[in-house]
Amino acid sequence: MLYGYDRNVYFYDANGRLVPNEVLKVWRQKQDAISEDERTATNASGNTYTYELPFRTLDREADMRQAYAHFEKLLKDEA
């Protein structure tokens, strides 16, 4: 279930913020030719953000492999 959301639904900007659907809709049409105004949105709380390119999805499997390798090395170094 998470795999589908991570690869197809949820996109994050260069600052790690979840990009809202209204910005994603324009980005999917224009790709990286999207203007700063089109990358700017106001949320329900009234906060305005400009989302920074590139937009990326999560790769939890790669993150877990990296974390596993790091902790495996730490444990090996302690022994």
N, C-alpha and C positions, 0 to 999 in steps of 0.2 A: 504494500500500500504506500509506504513512504517513498519507495523507489520511484513510483509514478509521479508523485508530487514533486520530488526533488529534481527529476529530469524534465518535467513538462509544465509544471504549474508555477512553482516558486522560483523567482529570479531575484538575485541580490546584486546591489551595485558594488562599486569598488570599495566603498566604505562599510560594506556588510549590512546595509539596510535593505529590507524587503521592498522590492519595487511594486508599486500599486498597479492594478490592472489597467487603469486609464493610461498610464505611461507605457505599459507593455504593449497595449494595442497599437499605439503609434509606432513604437520601436519595431514591432514585428513587420510593419509595412515599410518603414524607412531604414531599418537597421542602424548603422552607426552614423547616418546622415541626419539623425534626429537633432533638433536644435535645443538650446538650453531651456527656452521657454516650454518646449514640449516635454522636457525631462523634469519640469518643476510641477509639484502637486501639493495641495493642502489637505491634511488629514482631518478626521472628525473632531480632533481637539483644537484645530485652528493653527497647527504648526505647519509651516511651509518648508519643504525640502527640495533641493535640486539633486537629483540622482545622477551619480557619476558613472560614466562608461568605464570599463566594459560591464555588461550585465552577465552574471554567471549563475549556474545552478549549483547545487551541492553535490558532492560525491562522497557520501558517508563511508562507502567501502574503502576508498583510497585513504580517507582520514583515519579510519580504524587500522589499516595496514601500517600506516606511518606511526601511529601511536604504539602499536604492538611492537614494531621494530625498535622504537626508542626505549620502551620499558624492558624489552628483552635484553638490549645492550646494557642498560643500567643494572639489571640483575646479574648479568654475566660479569660485569666489572666488579661487583661486590663480592663475588665468590672467590 
